[in-house]
């Protein structure tokens, strides 16, 4: 197996530790949010290949609470707490996206994996 494939597998394993149900598309949104931290959701949508509603749902799911409710329970399910949004000062209709401390730790682990041979 090539070095690149081994890195890709380690990357996926790191994400699965966090949440086994995390999709590749959701992980893509997380990586875009990390790369463009502090940018608006609209900016992240422009960098993505999915709709604004999908990106918004992924960002919320990567926050403290998920969009979908718990199976058989009431109220929203807990999320992994990797992202947080804040109202943009110039336009309160827009939200800026930031990594939480947990999100920064995950990105550091991923960068370490990708930097290893």
N, C-alpha and C positions, 0 to 999 in steps of 0.2 A: 504494500500500500504506500502511495506517495505521501510525502510530508504534508502536502496541502490537504489531502483527504483526511489524514489523521487529525489535523488541526480543526477541520470542519466537524468531524465527529466529536472532538472534545468540546467544541463550541455548543453543539446540540445537546450533549450530555449536561453541560453547565445550565442551559436553559431548562432542560427537563427536571433537574434538581429543584429548580424554582417552582415550576408548574408543569406537570406532565401533559396537560391539555393545551399548552401554549402552541399556537399555530405558527407556521413560518411567516405568514403575512403579518401577524401580530408582532412577531420578533423583528420583522423588517421595520415596522412602525417605531418600535422601541429604539432600534439602531439609528433611524432617521432623527428621532427626537434627541438622542444623545449627541449625534453629530451636529445638529443645529439647535442646541440647547438655548433657550431664551427666545427662540423665534415663535411666531404665531402658528396656530393650528393650520391656518390657510397656507402658510409657507410650507409646512410639512406636507400638506396635501399636494402642493405643486411638485414636490420632490418624489411623491409616491405614485403608484400606478392604480390606486384604488380611490373610491369616492370619498367625499368629505364626511359623509355620515359613517362610513366604515372606519376611517381614521379616528373620528371622534369617539366611536365606540371602543376601539382598541386603546386609545389614550385613557379613557375612563376605566376600562378593564385592567389596565396596568397601574392604576392608582390604588387608593385605599379600598374602594368598593367597586364591584363589578356591575355592569348593566343588567345582566341576567340575575334573577333571584335564585336562592338556594333551592335545590331539588327537595320538594316536600316541606320546605320551610317558608317562613314569612320574612319579608325584607330582603335586601340585597346581600349577596355573598361577599365575603372579605376578598379583597384583591391583594396582589403581591406588594403593593406600596412602592413601586419603582418610579412613578411619575407624579407630578403635581402640576396643576394649572393655576394661573393667576390672571386676573383681568388686566388687559393692556391699559396703560395710563392714558394714551392718546385716544383710544377707541374701546370703550368698555364692552362693546359687543364682541370684540376679539379676545382670545385667551392666548397667553404665552405658556409654553411648556418647558418644565424644568425636571431634572433628575432629582430624586430624593437621595439621602445618604445611602440608602440600600441600593438604589439605582446606580449611584457612583461606584459602589463596591462591586456590583455585578459587572459594570463596564470595565473596571480595572482588572477583574478576573479574566474577562474576555480578551482584553488587550494583552494580558500576560500569555494566555493560551495562543493567541495569534502570533506573538513574538517568539515563542519557543520553536525550536526545530522539531 
